């Protein structure tokens, strides 16, 4: 099966538009009347206490949860639209919580970001794949540990590795759920600089 190379369009430079969004979970309204606009090139952080709906918002943007009311448009399309296929990268808040005994290197983990349905069944240009992986590892500053098993890394290094995996996917929009949880202030500042 051959997937078309779909070009996404920006309406007034807007990547994400949320209008009057309300979401319920287990019969309880978690989000009510949320409005948000994110333009191309913006770096947006959503801050709030535990249980305030940050993860619910991200899961709804991804199309995993359905809104009770309101709507979401990503590049002018609904979150479940085929036009968005492979265009969104996501790093969950538990992505870096891999078991210590896991036998996967940083490089192998980042390579997983290049695996897509569109190239899974066909030969993927190895040189292009290596370039994507090398670049992502360089951006997050893990060149020195790219051959090390994930289980041997610090929490901050693991977090940078899963962010590198998202970068290697070439997603046009990357959503990170609590990327700074459980890491020290020095690493937190480094990650904020990296994300910026």
C-alpha positions as CSV (number, residue, x, y, z in Angstrom):
1,X,0.0,0.0,0.0
2,X,1.4,3.4,-1.0
3,X,0.6,6.4,1.2
4,X,0.3,9.8,-0.5
5,X,2.6,12.5,0.6
6,X,-0.1,14.8,2.0
7,X,0.8,18.5,2.4
8,X,-0.8,20.1,5.4
9,X,-1.9,23.7,5.1
10,X,-1.7,26.4,7.7
11,X,-4.7,28.6,8.1
12,X,-3.3,32.0,9.2
13,X,-0.2,30.1,10.5
14,X,-2.3,28.2,12.9
15,X,-1.3,24.6,13.7
16,X,-3.7,23.8,16.5
17,X,-7.1,25.4,17.2
18,X,-9.3,24.4,20.1
19,X,-12.8,26.0,20.4
20,X,-15.1,25.6,23.4
21,X,-13.7,22.2,24.3
22,X,-15.3,20.2,27.1
23,X,-14.3,16.7,28.0
24,X,-15.8,14.2,30.5
25,X,-14.1,11.2,32.0
26,X,-15.9,8.6,34.1
27,X,-19.0,10.8,34.1
28,X,-17.0,13.8,35.5
29,X,-16.3,17.0,33.5
30,X,-12.5,17.4,33.5
31,X,-12.2,20.2,30.9
32,X,-14.8,22.9,30.3
33,X,-14.9,25.5,27.6
34,X,-11.2,25.3,26.7
35,X,-10.0,27.6,23.9
36,X,-6.5,27.5,22.6
37,X,-4.6,28.5,19.4
38,X,-1.1,27.5,18.6
39,X,0.7,29.0,15.7
40,X,3.5,27.5,13.6
41,X,6.8,27.7,15.4
42,X,5.3,28.3,18.9
43,X,6.5,26.5,22.0
44,X,3.6,26.2,24.4
45,X,3.6,24.8,27.9
46,X,0.4,24.0,29.8
47,X,0.9,24.3,33.5
48,X,-1.5,23.1,36.3
49,X,-1.8,21.0,39.4
50,X,-2.2,17.2,39.2
51,X,-5.7,16.2,38.1
52,X,-6.3,19.6,36.4
53,X,-6.8,17.9,33.0
54,X,-3.5,18.4,31.2
55,X,-3.2,14.8,30.1
56,X,-6.9,14.7,29.2
57,X,-6.3,17.7,27.0
58,X,-3.4,16.0,25.2
59,X,-5.3,12.7,24.8
60,X,-8.2,14.6,23.3
61,X,-5.9,16.5,20.9
62,X,-4.5,13.1,19.8
63,X,-8.1,11.9,19.2
64,X,-7.8,9.2,21.9
65,X,-10.5,10.8,24.0
66,X,-13.7,12.2,22.4
67,X,-14.8,15.7,23.4
68,X,-18.2,16.2,25.1
69,X,-18.5,19.4,23.1
70,X,-16.4,21.8,21.1
71,X,-13.9,21.0,18.5
72,X,-10.2,20.6,17.7
73,X,-8.5,21.3,14.4
74,X,-4.9,20.4,13.7
75,X,-3.8,21.9,10.4
76,X,-7.5,22.4,9.7
77,X,-8.3,18.7,10.2
78,X,-10.0,16.7,13.0
79,X,-7.6,14.8,15.2
80,X,-8.6,11.4,13.7
81,X,-8.2,12.6,10.1
82,X,-6.0,10.5,7.8
83,X,-4.4,13.8,6.7
84,X,-2.6,13.9,10.0
85,X,-1.2,10.3,9.7
86,X,2.4,10.3,10.9
87,X,2.4,14.1,11.4
88,X,2.0,14.1,15.2
89,X,4.7,12.9,17.6
90,X,3.7,12.1,21.2
91,X,5.9,11.5,24.3
92,X,3.7,10.2,27.2
93,X,4.5,11.0,30.8
94,X,5.6,7.4,31.4
95,X,7.6,7.0,28.2
96,X,11.0,7.2,30.1
97,X,9.9,4.8,32.8
98,X,11.3,1.8,31.0
99,X,12.3,-1.2,33.1
100,X,16.0,-1.2,34.1
101,X,16.6,-4.7,32.7
102,X,15.4,-3.7,29.2
103,X,18.0,-4.5,26.5
104,X,17.7,-1.7,24.1
105,X,20.3,1.0,23.4
106,X,19.6,4.7,23.0
107,X,20.2,4.4,19.3
108,X,17.8,1.5,18.9
109,X,15.2,3.4,20.8
110,X,15.6,6.4,18.7
111,X,15.5,4.3,15.5
112,X,12.0,3.2,16.6
113,X,10.9,6.7,15.9
114,X,11.6,6.2,12.2
115,X,9.3,3.2,12.0
116,X,6.1,4.1,10.3
117,X,3.4,2.1,8.5
118,X,4.3,3.8,5.3
119,X,7.9,2.4,5.5
120,X,7.4,-0.7,7.5
121,X,6.6,-2.9,4.5
122,X,9.0,-1.2,2.1
123,X,12.7,-0.6,2.1
124,X,13.4,2.6,4.0
125,X,16.5,4.4,2.8
126,X,19.1,3.4,5.3
127,X,21.2,6.5,4.8
128,X,18.1,8.7,5.4
129,X,17.2,6.7,8.5
130,X,20.8,7.0,9.9
131,X,20.7,10.7,9.2
132,X,17.4,11.1,11.1
133,X,18.7,9.1,14.1
134,X,22.1,10.8,14.2
135,X,20.5,14.2,14.1
136,X,18.0,13.4,16.8
137,X,20.7,12.0,19.1
138,X,22.9,15.0,18.5
139,X,20.0,17.5,19.2
140,X,19.4,15.9,22.6
141,X,23.1,15.6,23.4
142,X,23.3,11.8,23.8
143,X,26.1,11.1,21.3
144,X,28.4,9.7,24.0
145,X,25.8,7.2,25.3
146,X,24.1,6.1,22.1
147,X,25.4,2.6,22.5
148,X,24.4,2.3,26.1
149,X,21.4,0.4,27.3
150,X,18.5,2.6,28.3
151,X,18.4,0.9,31.7
152,X,21.8,2.3,32.6
153,X,20.8,5.9,32.0
154,X,19.7,8.6,34.4
155,X,16.1,9.7,34.4
156,X,17.0,12.9,32.5
157,X,19.0,11.0,29.8
158,X,16.0,8.6,29.4
159,X,13.7,11.5,28.9
160,X,16.0,13.0,26.3
161,X,16.2,9.6,24.5
162,X,12.4,9.4,24.2
163,X,12.3,13.0,23.0
164,X,14.9,12.0,20.4
165,X,12.7,9.2,19.3
166,X,9.9,11.7,18.7
167,X,12.2,14.0,16.8
168,X,13.4,11.1,14.6
169,X,9.8,10.5,13.5
170,X,9.9,13.9,11.6
171,X,6.5,14.8,13.1
172,X,5.4,18.3,12.4
173,X,3.7,18.7,15.8
174,X,5.2,17.1,18.9
175,X,3.2,16.8,22.1
176,X,5.0,16.0,25.4
177,X,3.0,15.0,28.5
178,X,4.9,16.2,31.6
179,X,8.4,15.9,30.1
180,X,10.0,17.4,33.2
181,X,8.6,15.2,35.9
182,X,11.1,13.3,38.0
183,X,14.2,15.1,36.8
184,X,16.5,17.4,38.7
185,X,16.7,21.2,38.2
186,X,19.9,21.1,36.2
187,X,18.5,18.5,33.8
188,X,15.2,20.3,33.7
189,X,16.8,23.5,32.6
190,X,18.8,21.6,29.9
191,X,15.6,20.0,28.6
192,X,13.8,23.3,28.5
193,X,16.7,24.7,26.4
194,X,16.6,21.6,24.2
195,X,12.8,21.9,23.6
196,X,13.1,25.6,22.9
